[in-house]
Amino acid sequence: MAISGLCAVMAVLLCMAYVGHVRDQADRERSETLKRYGGDVVALVVARRSIEAGETVSLSDVEERDWVSTLAPEGAIVELEDVVGRELSVPVAENAPLTDINFRDMTQLAEIPSGHVAVSVPVTEKLGVPAGIEVGARVVAYRAKEGSAELISGSAIVLAVPSASASWGKGSLTVAVSSDEVPAVLSASASGDLRLVVPAADVKKIADIPKDNGNVEPVKGDTQAQGEESSK
């Protein structure tokens, strides 16, 4: 009995030591993050999985997670009760913070082209779009990883841009992509590999553009789309 009691005490002490070690490690990581990015840490509501437009958010879909305040997107939601039970109008990627844009009234967006889905992605320095990009612009989406770039969407259309009051790099950009491109766009955005490039009006071909991109409605300045529309 004495030996059993001693073993139990040792087990408790080991567990306490392990918990303390984990906490110390978490504190060190938090301090390093603050030192690297600056600012305070805030708790944001983050998606535990990719949530599609039209889905109702449940408690199991989201969680509160520490986030560096200077990197928090504009309109980020901080209370679980503000999202649970609400229907998403704009998809959100796994591990991405939910913002007011994800619950935006769809009438506030530009008209979504037939066969396409509106996807909201956080604006970061890596995303690559210029600060002056306008609604209706055509962008090309790539997954950039390990020195390579994979084409995701050859003709995405900008539906909404960050508000004028938001500092560039803290808002969200909403684009229309074909329904079969949504998973790839959300995945690339969640991993930080999404890159958007803005082609000039006279660029008629992007490498490896899927042939079915011709169903995107013409956008001002998009000569390829205008040519295809006129040929119909």
Secondary structure, 3 states (H helix, E strand, C coil): CHHHHHHHHHHHHHHHHHHHHHHHHHHHHHHHHHHHHCCCEEEEEEECCCECCCCECCHHHEEEEEEEHHHCCCCECCCHHHCCCCECCCCECCCCECEHHHHCCHHHCCCCCCCEEEEEEECCCCCCCCCCCCCCCEEEEEEEECCEEEEEEEEEEEEECCCCCCCCCCCEEEEEEEHHHHHHHHHHHHHCCEEEECCCCCCCCCCCCCHHHHHCCCCCCCHHHHHHHHHC
